[in-house]
């Protein structure tokens, strides 16, 4: 322990952070200055990682919630050797490694993309759950810590209630979160927006809460030691800090704790940038320098980290020799690969609702995929994830041998936790709720898409056919919203999300196979509440034919030189098939019917394939239980789509089908009218 070095290092972080913001003329310097002491002590004395292998599976992990404090992270990791001076100098610039909010970059220490407040620490909770889950299966290997860093805004975001409740309920003693409590927000002081007792709130959720002076290094150590010793609860360390710690005016007078220091370069406030650098022992002529004594200290720290991780690697190697079968299983988990699966062997009941078909698949997965956590927002018996639950058990405090997380009514928290599980690695997360409540999940879905996380979403009750529940529970616009994500490319150039709405039970098995094999982006399964008539096989194997879904769309009924092609997804495919049979008999028409399970995937196919399914320049008619835009991108200039342009009503599903025009008879009338208008 060297108090002089510790103070110098914290001031070095402060100087680097404000210099980054000043040069970029954009960013958030004040909070970074306040959090510097905690970050320095945490990383030099507590966080275990391998500097030679930053993505080492058995490392501790740090989840930043307050992404606007990216300058704090980059400065800290610069001292550790993960960034170069040029990286800090290019903060927030095109093509730099230091974007305005941290983006997942594990090799440089960034464990999660953050910025939307509240989600970062919820992802940390997810990582802690994943670690507990794995440690229950590989005793003593996954006993690392998950650290979080949150600010006033993150504590206020509603998602914090869900994350706090779940972490306390599960007794996640491997999760330690620092709350940088500086009483300042971006546009106001915290006293203007809240008067809650945060410590009492977290204690009520079952947390161990410690309040300290966030600039006192001995108090930081004492709190972290206590958190490490805690065996039953997650720990919240409330660090009372000062916004803009170390700022001075042009006269040298202290200028700290002011609201304007939050989101402006220091030079744009009443503080003076150059005088503040001098106050922090930095050289204004070389503001991005690492102080000589700090550089020497951190070189020793990095060497100690490497030595400590090398020792743990020897322990793990010894464990592997003693447990060859478990070692092989662990490698499979960590590889992200699946065991041998045969979803064609899953027996599906005739004419089943696709949520029931999904349940059958989940029951199979519960017995064949040992590293899957399925979660439901208090709907397992309705979204039919209970198919998995019946073959597993619920995750509980001090018992993570199960694989089902009862999240309670917390769709956003559940989905963000799934992101954290995926980020940790070794575990496949699945989350479920009604499709209409995907609205609650959207912010976390978006972050999953940005971070390219293979989370699986099970969305049931996919249309107005929820019936009696009425318009609040009937998704009309949700498919259109989700399919927008199929149109957005992620930074790897792929569609950012795969949305699959299968046409029958067998296609649901295939859709699940597609979801499991999609390891690069999130996947959503959009499933029906009501029973759907099975799509008849054109040949000998319905499953084999349904595997054409991997191309995004295929013909479930085909004939040479059709007069018209009917397109849909989900339950509307069966409706169009019925209509086609009627029209062929009564009007002597030649009709093709296509199931387009994913527009995004379909449009990634060759033009020749797309036109083999939906002929160019020919009549195309679409039917969708949602907004017409769901299919309008597929029908060409002269096609026609029948959908809904209004909210639903409360009535039995069969009545709504009749009232809204979604029977085969109504479809026939609409198709004939379209053909007549086209002539």
C-alpha positions in Angstrom: 0.0 0.0 0.0 1.5 3.3 -1.1 -0.8 6.3 -0.4 1.2 8.6 -2.6 1.1 6.3 -5.6 -2.6 5.6 -5.1 -3.4 9.3 -5.1 -1.1 9.9 -8.1 -2.8 7.1 -10.0 -6.3 8.3 -9.3 -5.3 11.9 -10.3 -3.7 10.5 -13.5 -7.0 8.9 -14.4 -8.8 12.2 -13.7 -6.3 14.1 -15.9 -6.6 11.6 -18.7 -10.4 11.6 -18.6 -10.8 15.4 -18.8 -8.1 15.5 -21.5 -10.0 13.1 -23.6 -13.2 15.1 -23.3 -11.5 18.4 -23.9 -9.8 17.2 -27.1 -13.0 15.7 -28.4 -15.0 18.7 -27.2 -17.6 16.1 -26.2 -18.2 13.8 -23.3 -18.7 13.5 -19.5 -15.7 14.4 -17.4 -17.1 15.1 -13.9 -18.3 11.6 -13.1 -15.1 10.1 -14.3 -13.2 12.3 -11.9 -15.4 11.2 -9.1 -15.1 7.5 -9.8 -11.3 7.4 -10.3 -10.4 6.4 -6.8 -12.6 3.4 -6.7 -11.6 2.2 -10.2 -7.9 2.4 -9.3 -8.2 0.5 -6.1 -10.6 -2.1 -7.6 -8.4 -2.9 -10.6 -5.0 -2.8 -8.9 -6.0 -4.8 -5.8 -9.1 -6.8 -6.5 -10.1 -7.6 -10.1 -8.4 -10.9 -11.2 -7.7 -11.2 -14.9 -4.9 -12.4 -17.2 -3.2 -9.4 -19.0 -1.9 -11.9 -21.6 -5.4 -13.4 -22.2 -8.0 -10.8 -21.5 -10.8 -13.1 -22.6 -9.8 -15.8 -20.2 -13.0 -17.6 -19.1 -12.2 -17.6 -15.4 -11.5 -13.9 -15.0 -13.4 -11.5 -12.8 -15.7 -9.2 -14.9 -16.5 -5.5 -14.6 -19.9 -4.3 -15.9 -20.3 -0.6 -16.5 -23.8 0.7 -16.2 -23.0 4.4 -16.7 -21.7 4.2 -20.2 -21.3 8.0 -20.3 -18.3 7.4 -18.1 -16.4 5.7 -20.9 -13.5 8.1 -20.4 -13.0 6.7 -16.9 -12.8 3.1 -18.3 -10.5 4.0 -21.2 -8.2 5.9 -18.8 -8.0 3.0 -16.4 -7.4 0.5 -19.1 -4.7 2.7 -20.6 -2.8 2.5 -17.3 -3.1 -1.3 -17.6 -1.8 -1.3 -21.1 -5.0 -2.2 -22.9 -5.1 1.1 -24.9 -2.5 3.3 -26.5 -2.1 7.1 -26.1 -3.4 7.5 -29.6 -6.6 5.7 -28.7 -7.3 8.2 -25.9 -6.5 11.1 -28.2 -9.0 9.8 -30.7 -11.8 9.6 -28.2 -15.3 9.8 -29.8 -13.8 10.0 -33.3 -14.6 8.0 -36.5 -12.9 4.6 -36.5 -11.4 5.0 -33.0 -11.3 2.2 -30.4 -12.7 4.6 -27.9 -16.3 5.4 -28.8 -18.5 7.8 -26.8 -20.1 5.0 -24.9 -18.3 1.7 -24.3 -18.9 -1.1 -26.9 -18.1 -4.7 -26.1 -14.4 -5.3 -26.6 -13.3 -8.0 -24.2 -9.7 -8.0 -25.3 -9.4 -4.5 -24.0 -11.4 -5.0 -20.9 -14.9 -3.8 -22.0 -17.3 -6.6 -21.0 -20.5 -4.9 -22.2 -21.9 -2.2 -24.4 -23.5 0.4 -22.1 -25.2 3.8 -22.3 -28.9 3.2 -21.8 -28.9 3.6 -18.1 -29.9 0.6 -15.9 -29.1 -2.1 -18.4 -25.4 -2.4 -17.6 -25.8 -3.6 -14.1 -28.7 -5.8 -15.1 -26.3 -7.5 -17.5 -23.9 -7.8 -14.6 -26.6 -9.6 -12.6 -27.0 -11.9 -15.6 -23.3 -12.7 -15.7 -23.4 -13.4 -12.0 -26.3 -15.9 -12.6 -24.3 -17.5 -15.4 -21.3 -17.9 -13.1 -23.4 -19.4 -10.3 -25.0 -21.8 -12.8 -21.6 -23.0 -14.1 -20.1 -23.2 -10.6 -22.9 -25.5 -9.6 -21.8 -27.9 -12.4 -18.0 -27.4 -12.1 -17.4 -26.8 -8.4 -14.9 -24.2 -7.5 -14.0 -23.2 -11.1 -16.4 -20.4 -11.6 -16.1 -18.7 -8.3 -15.0 -15.4 -9.8 -16.6 -12.0 -9.0 -18.8 -9.8 -11.1 -18.3 -6.1 -10.4 -20.7 -3.4 -11.4 -20.5 0.4 -11.5 -23.7 2.5 -11.4 -24.6 6.1 -10.9 -27.7 8.1 -9.7 -29.4 7.8 -13.1 -29.0 4.0 -13.3 -30.4 3.6 -9.8 -33.4 5.7 -10.8 -34.1 3.7 -14.0 -37.0 1.4 -13.5 -35.0 -1.7 -14.6 -33.0 -1.3 -11.4 -36.0 -2.4 -9.4 -36.1 -5.7 -11.2 -32.3 -6.3 -11.2 -32.1 -5.4 -7.5 -35.0 -7.7 -6.6 -33.8 -10.7 -8.5 -30.1 -10.3 -7.4 -31.2 -10.1 -3.8 -33.7 -13.0 -4.1 -31.1 -15.3 -5.6 -28.5 -14.3 -3.1 -25.9 -13.4 -5.7 -23.0 -12.9 -3.4 -20.6 -13.0 -6.4 -22.1 -9.6 -7.5 -20.5 -6.5 -6.1 -21.8 -3.1 -7.3 -20.3 0.3 -6.6 -22.8 3.2 -6.6 -21.1 6.4 -7.5 -23.4 8.7 -5.4 -22.4 12.3 -6.1 -25.8 14.0 -5.9 -25.4 15.4 -9.4 -27.3 14.5 -12.6 -26.9 15.8 -16.1 -29.5 18.5 -15.9 -30.2 18.9 -12.1 -29.1 17.9 -8.7 -30.5 14.6 -7.5 -32.4 16.2 -4.6 -34.7 17.8 -7.3 -35.8 14.4 -8.6 -35.7 11.9 -5.7 -35.8 11.7 -1.9 -35.7 7.9 -1.5 -33.4 6.1 0.9 -31.4 4.0 -1.6 -29.6 2.0 1.1 -32.8 1.0 2.7 -34.3 0.1 -0.7 -31.5 -2.3 -1.5 -31.4 -3.7 2.0 -35.1 -4.5 1.6 -34.3 -6.5 -1.5 -31.8 -8.6 0.4 -28.5 -6.8 -0.3 -25.6 -6.1 1.9 -25.2 -2.3 1.8 -22.1 -0.4 2.8 -21.8 3.4 2.7 -18.3 4.9 2.4 -16.4 8.0 1.4 -15.7 7.1 -2.2 -12.5 9.0 -2.2 -11.0 7.3 0.9 -8.9 4.5 -0.4 -8.9 2.7 3.0 -12.6 2.8 3.2 -12.8 1.5 -0.4 -10.6 -1.5 0.5 -12.5 -2.2 3.7 -15.8 -2.2 1.8 -14.5 -4.5 -0.9 -13.0 -6.9 1.7 -16.4 -7.1 3.4 -18.1 -7.7 0.0 -15.7 -10.5 -0.8 -16.4 -12.1 2.6 -20.2 -11.9 2.1 -21.6 -15.4 1.5 -25.3 -14.8 1.3 -26.0 -11.5 -0.4 -25.0 -9.2 -3.3 -23.2 -6.1 -2.1 -23.9 -2.5 -2.9 -21.1 -0.1 -2.0 -22.5 3.4 -1.9 -19.5 5.6 -2.5 -20.2 9.3 -1.6 -18.1 11.1 -4.2 -17.7 14.6 -5.6 -18.6 15.4 -9.2 -15.5 16.9 -10.9 -13.2 16.0 -8.0 -10.0 18.1 -8.4 -11.4 20.8 -10.6 -10.3 24.4 -10.0 -11.0 27.8 -11.5 -8.5 30.0 -13.2 -7.6 31.5 -9.8 -6.9 28.1 -8.3 -10.1 28.1 -6.2 -11.7 24.7 -5.9 -14.7 24.2 -8.2 -16.3 20.8 -7.5 -19.7 19.2 -7.2 -21.3 21.4 -9.8 -24.0 20.2 -12.2 -22.3 21.7 -15.3 -19.2 19.5 -14.7 -21.3 16.4 -15.6 -21.6 16.7 -19.4 -19.4 19.4 -20.7 -15.6 19.7 -21.4 -14.0 21.4 -18.4 -13.0 24.4 -20.5 -16.7 25.1 -21.2 -17.5 25.4 -17.4 -16.4 27.8 -14.7 -13.5 25.5 -14.0 -10.2 26.0 -15.8 -8.8 23.0 -17.8 -5.1 23.9 -17.6 -5.2 24.9 -14.0 -7.1 21.7 -13.2 -4.5 19.6 -15.0 -1.8 21.3 -12.9 -3.8 20.7 -9.7 -3.9 17.0 -10.7 -0.1 16.9 -11.1 -0.4 16.6 -14.9 1.7 18.4 -17.5 -0.6 20.6 -19.6 2.0 20.3 -22.4 1.6 16.5 -22.4 -1.9 15.8 -20.9 -2.1 12.2 -22.2 1.0 11.1 -20.5 1.1 8.4 -17.8 3.0 9.7 -14.8 6.4 8.0 -14.4 5.8 6.6 -10.9 2.3 5.5 -11.9 3.7 3.7 -15.0 6.2 1.8 -12.9 3.5 0.9 -10.3 1.1 -0.4 -13.0 3.9 -2.5 -14.6 4.3 -4.3 -11.3 0.5 -4.7 -11.0 0.2 -6.2 -14.4 3.0 -8.7 -13.6 1.3 -9.7 -10.4 -2.0 -10.2 -12.3 -0.3 -12.5 -14.8 1.4 -14.5 -12.1 -1.8 -15.0 -10.1 -3.8 -16.1 -13.2 -0.9 -18.5 -14.2 -1.2 -20.1 -10.8 -5.0 -20.5 -11.2 -4.5 -22.0 -14.7 -2.2 -24.6 -13.1 -5.1 -25.4 -10.6 -7.5 -25.7 -13.5 -5.2 -28.0 -15.4 -4.9 -30.2 -12.4 -8.7 -30.3 -12.1 -9.0 -31.3 -15.8 -6.7 -34.3 -15.3 -8.8 -35.4 -12.3 -12.1 -34.8 -14.1 -11.7 -35.7 -17.8 -15.4 -36.1 -18.5 -16.4 -32.9 -16.8 -13.6 -31.1 -18.5 -14.9 -32.2 -21.9 -18.4 -31.1 -21.0 -17.1 -27.7 -19.8 -15.2 -27.2 -23.1 -18.4 -27.9 -25.0 -20.3 -25.4 -22.9 -17.6 -22.7 -23.4 -17.3 -23.4 -27.1 -20.8 -22.1 -27.7 -21.4 -25.3 -29.7 -24.4 -27.6 -29.3 -24.4 -31.3 -28.6 -25.8 -33.6 -31.3 -29.5 -32.8 -31.6 -32.3 -34.2 -33.7 -35.4 -32.0 -33.5 -37.0 -34.0 -36.2 -37.5 -36.7 -33.5 -39.6 -34.4 -31.4 -43.2 -35.7 -31.6 -45.6 -32.9 -32.3 -49.3 -33.3 -31.7 -51.6 -32.8 -34.8 -52.9 -29.3 -35.5 -51.2 -27.9 -32.4 -50.7 -24.3 -31.4 -47.1 -23.3 -32.2 -46.6 -22.4 -28.5 -47.4 -26.0 -27.7 -45.1 -27.2 -30.4 -42.4 -25.0 -28.9 -43.1 -26.6 -25.5 -42.4 -30.0 -26.9 -39.1 -28.8 -28.3 -38.2 -27.2 -25.0 -38.9 -30.5 -23.2 -36.5 -32.2 -25.5 -33.9 -29.4 -25.0 -34.2 -29.7 -21.2 -33.0 -33.3 -21.5 -30.3 -32.7 -24.2 -28.8 -29.3 -23.7 -27.3 -29.0 -20.3 -26.2 -25.4 -20.4 -29.4 -23.6 -21.2 -31.2 -21.2 -18.8 -34.9 -20.6 -19.7 -36.7 -17.7 -18.2 -40.3 -16.5 -18.2 -41.9 -13.3 -17.0 -44.5 -15.1 -14.8 -46.1 -16.8 -17.8 -44.4 -20.2 -18.0 -47.8 -22.0 -18.0 -49.1 -19.7 -20.8 -46.0 -19.2 -23.0 -45.4 -22.9 -22.5 -41.9 -22.7 -21.3 -43.1 -25.0 -18.6 -42.3 -27.7 -21.1 -38.7 -27.0 -20.1 -39.5 -26.4 -16.4 -41.1 -29.8 -16.0 -37.9 -31.4 -17.0 -35.7 -29.1 -14.9 -36.1 -27.0 -11.7 -36.1 -23.4 -10.7 -32.9 -21.5 -9.9 -32.9 -20.7 -6.2 -30.7 -19.0 -3.6 -27.8 -21.4 -2.7 -29.1 -23.9 -5.3 -28.2 -23.2 -9.0 -28.5 -26.9 -10.0 -31.7 -26.1 -11.9 -32.0 -24.2 -15.2 -35.2 -22.2 -15.0 -35.3 -18.6 -13.9 -38.7 -17.4 -12.7 -38.1 -13.7 -13.4 -41.4 -12.5 -12.2 -43.2 -9.7 -14.0 -40.1 -7.9 -15.3 -39.8 -8.3 -19.0 -37.1 -5.7 -19.5 -35.0 -6.9 -16.6 -35.3 -10.5 -17.7 -34.2 -9.7 -21.2 -31.2 -7.6 -20.0 -30.2 -10.4 -17.6 -30.2 -12.7 -20.6 -27.8 -10.4 -22.4 -25.5 -10.7 -19.3 -25.7 -14.5 -19.4 -24.8 -14.5 -23.0 -21.9 -12.0 -22.4 -20.5 -14.2 -19.7 -20.4 -17.2 -22.0 -20.9 -20.9 -21.4 -24.7 -20.6 -21.1 -27.5 -20.3 -23.7 -30.2 -17.9 -22.5 -33.9 -18.2 -23.5 -36.5 -15.7 -22.4 -40.3 -15.8 -22.9 -43.4 -13.7 -22.6 -46.5 -12.7 -24.7 -45.6 -11.1 -28.0 -47.4 -7.9 -27.1 -45.0 -7.5 -24.2 -42.0 -7.5 -26.5 -42.6 -3.7 -26.2 -41.3 -3.9 -22.6 -38.3 -5.9 -23.9 -37.3 -3.7 -26.8 -34.4 -1.7 -25.2 -32.6 -4.9 -24.2 -33.4 -6.5 -27.5 -31.7 -3.6 -29.2 -28.6 -3.9 -27.0 -28.5 -7.7 -27.8 -28.6 -6.8 -31.5 -25.8 -4.3 -31.1 -23.7 -6.6 -29.1 -24.5 -9.6 -31.5 -25.6 -11.8 -28.6 -27.3 -15.2 -29.4 -30.2 -14.7 -27.0 -33.4 -16.6 -27.9 -36.8 -15.0 -27.4 -40.0 -17.0 -27.2 -43.0 -14.7 -27.9 -46.4 -16.4 -27.7 -50.0 -15.2 -28.2 -48.9 -13.7 -31.5 -52.0 -12.1 -32.9 -55.5 -10.7 -32.2 -56.6 -14.3 -31.7 -55.7 -13.9 -28.1 -59.4 -12.9 -28.3 -61.1 -12.3 -25.0 -58.1 -10.6 -23.5 -58.8 -7.6 -25.8 -56.6 -4.9 -27.4 -54.1 -4.6 -24.5 -53.0 -8.1 -25.1 -53.4 -8.4 -28.9 -50.2 -7.7 -30.9 -51.0 -5.7 -34.0 -47.9 -3.6 -34.6 -45.4 -5.8 -32.8 -44.3 -7.9 -35.7 -43.7 -4.9 -37.8 -41.6 -3.4 -35.0 -39.5 -6.6 -34.5 -39.0 -7.1 -38.3 -37.5 -3.6 -38.5 -34.6 -5.2 -36.6 -34.2 -7.7 -39.5 -33.6 -4.7 -41.7 -30.9 -3.2 -39.6 -27.3 -4.4 -40.1 -25.0 -4.9 -37.2 -21.4 -3.9 -37.2 -20.4 -7.3 -38.7 -22.7 -6.6 -41.6 -25.4 -9.2 -40.7 -29.1 -8.6 -40.1 -29.1 -7.7 -36.5 -32.0 -10.0 -35.5 -33.7 -13.1 -36.9 -37.5 -13.1 -36.4 -39.3 -16.4 -37.1 -43.0 -16.9 -37.2 -43.6 -20.6 -38.1 -46.7 -21.8 -39.9 -47.4 -25.0 -38.0 -46.0 -27.4 -35.3 -43.3 -29.0 -37.6 -42.1 -25.7 -38.8 -41.8 -24.7 -35.2 -39.4 -27.5 -34.6 -37.4 -26.3 -37.6 -37.5 -22.7 -36.4 -36.1 -23.8 -33.0 -33.3 -25.5 -34.9 -32.6 -22.3 -36.7 -32.6 -20.3 -33.5 -30.2 -22.8 -31.8 -27.8 -22.7 -34.7 -27.9 -18.9 -34.9 -24.9 -18.0 -32.7 -24.2 -14.6 -34.1 -27.4 -12.6 -33.4 -30.6 -12.8 -31.3 -33.5 -14.8 -32.6 -37.2 -14.3 -31.9 -39.8 -17.1 -32.2 -43.3 -15.7 -32.7 -45.8 -18.3 -31.7 -49.6 -18.8 -31.7 -51.9 -19.3 -28.8 -54.6 -21.0 -30.9 -54.3 -24.3 -32.7 -53.2 -24.3 -36.3 -54.0 -26.8 -38.9 -50.9 -28.8 -40.0 -49.4 -27.9 -43.4 -49.7 -31.1 -45.4 -46.5 -32.6 -46.8 -46.1 -32.3 -50.6 -43.8 -35.4 -50.5 -43.0 -37.9 -47.9 -41.5 -35.8 -45.1 -43.1 -32.6 -43.8 -40.1 -32.0 -41.6 -37.7 -32.2 -44.5 -39.8 -29.8 -46.5 -40.0 -27.4 -43.6 -36.2 -27.2 -43.4 -36.5 -25.0 -46.4 -37.4 -22.4 -43.8 -33.7 -21.9 -43.4 -33.9 -19.8 -46.6 -36.5 -17.5 -45.0 -39.4 -18.7 -47.2 -40.5 -21.6 -49.3 -43.5 -23.1 -51.1 -45.8 -25.2 -49.0 -47.9 -25.7 -52.1 -46.5 -25.5 -55.6 -47.7 -25.9 -59.1 -46.2 -25.1 -62.5 -46.8 -21.7 -63.9 -49.2 -20.4 -61.2 -51.8 -17.8 -61.8 -51.2 -16.3 -58.4 -48.9 -16.8 -55.4 -50.3 -16.4 -51.9 -47.8 -15.5 -49.1 -48.1 -15.4 -45.4 -46.4 -16.6 -42.2 -47.7 -18.1 -39.0 -51.3 -19.2 -38.8 -52.3 -17.3 -41.9 -50.4 -19.8 -44.1 -53.0 -22.5 -43.2 -55.8 -20.0 -43.9 -54.4 -19.3 -47.4 -53.9 -23.0 -48.1 -57.6 -23.6 -47.4 -58.5 -20.7 -49.6 -56.3 -22.1 -52.4 -58.0 -25.5 -52.4 -61.4 -23.8 -52.6 -60.4 -21.5 -55.4 -58.7 -24.2 -57.4 -61.9 -26.3 -57.3 -64.4 -23.5 -57.8 -62.5 -21.2 -60.2 -60.0 -23.5 -61.8 -57.1 -21.4 -60.7 -53.5 -22.5 -60.4 -52.1 -21.3 -57.1 -48.9 -21.4 -55.2 -48.7 -20.8 -51.4 -45.5 -19.7 -49.6 -44.6 -19.6 -46.0 -42.2 -16.6 -45.4 -41.0 -17.3 -41.9 -38.5 -14.5 -42.0 -38.5 -11.6 -44.5 -35.0 -10.6 -43.6 -33.6 -14.1 -44.2 -35.6 -14.5 -47.4 -34.2 -11.3 -48.8 -30.6 -12.6 -48.1 -31.2 -15.4 -50.7 -30.3 -15.1 -54.3 -32.6 -13.2 -56.6 -33.3 -16.3 -58.6 -34.4 -18.2 -55.4 -36.6 -15.3 -54.3 -38.3 -15.2 -57.7 -38.7 -19.0 -57.7 -40.9 -18.5 -54.6 -42.5 -15.2 -55.5 -42.5 -14.8 -59.3 -41.6 -11.3 -60.5 -44.3 -9.5 -62.4 -47.0 -12.1 -61.4 -50.0 -11.7 -59.1 -49.0 -11.9 -55.4 -51.5 -11.8 -52.5 -50.5 -11.6 -48.9 -52.4 -12.1 -45.6 -51.1 -11.0 -42.2 -52.7 -10.7 -38.8 -50.7 -7.6 -38.2 -50.0 -4.4 -40.0 -49.9 -4.9 -43.8 -46.3 -3.6 -43.9 -45.3 -7.1 -42.5 -45.6 -8.4 -46.1 -45.5 -5.3 -48.3 -41.8 -5.5 -48.9 -42.4 -8.9 -50.6 -45.3 -8.3 -53.0 -43.7 -6.1 -55.6 -45.4 -3.1 -57.3 -48.7 -4.8 -58.2 -49.2 -7.1 -55.2 -51.9 -6.9 -52.6 -51.7 -7.4 -48.8 -54.7 -7.8 -46.4 -53.8 -7.0 -42.8 -55.1 -5.0 -39.9 -54.8 -1.2 -39.6 -56.6 -1.0 -36.2 -56.4 -2.4 -32.7 -58.2 -5.5 -31.7 -61.4 -6.0 -29.6 -62.4 -8.4 -26.9 -64.2 -11.4 -28.2 -63.6 -15.1 -28.9 -60.9 -15.7 -31.5 -63.3 -17.3 -33.9 -65.6 -14.3 -33.8 -62.7 -11.9 -34.4 -61.5 -14.0 -37.4 -65.0 -13.6 -38.8 -65.3 -9.9 -38.0 -61.8 -9.0 -39.2 -62.0 -11.1 -42.4 -59.4 -13.8 -41.5 -61.4 -16.9 -42.5 -60.7 -18.9 -45.7 -64.0 -17.7 -47.1 -63.1 -14.1 -46.6 -59.6 -14.7 -48.0 -61.2 -16.3 -51.2 -63.3 -13.2 -51.7 -60.4 -10.8 -51.2 -58.2 -12.9 -53.6 -60.9 -12.9 -56.3 -61.4 -9.2 -55.9 -57.7 -8.6 -56.3 -57.5 -10.8 -59.4 -60.5 -8.9 -60.9 -58.9 -5.5 -60.2 -55.6 -6.7 -61.7 -57.3 -7.6 -64.9 
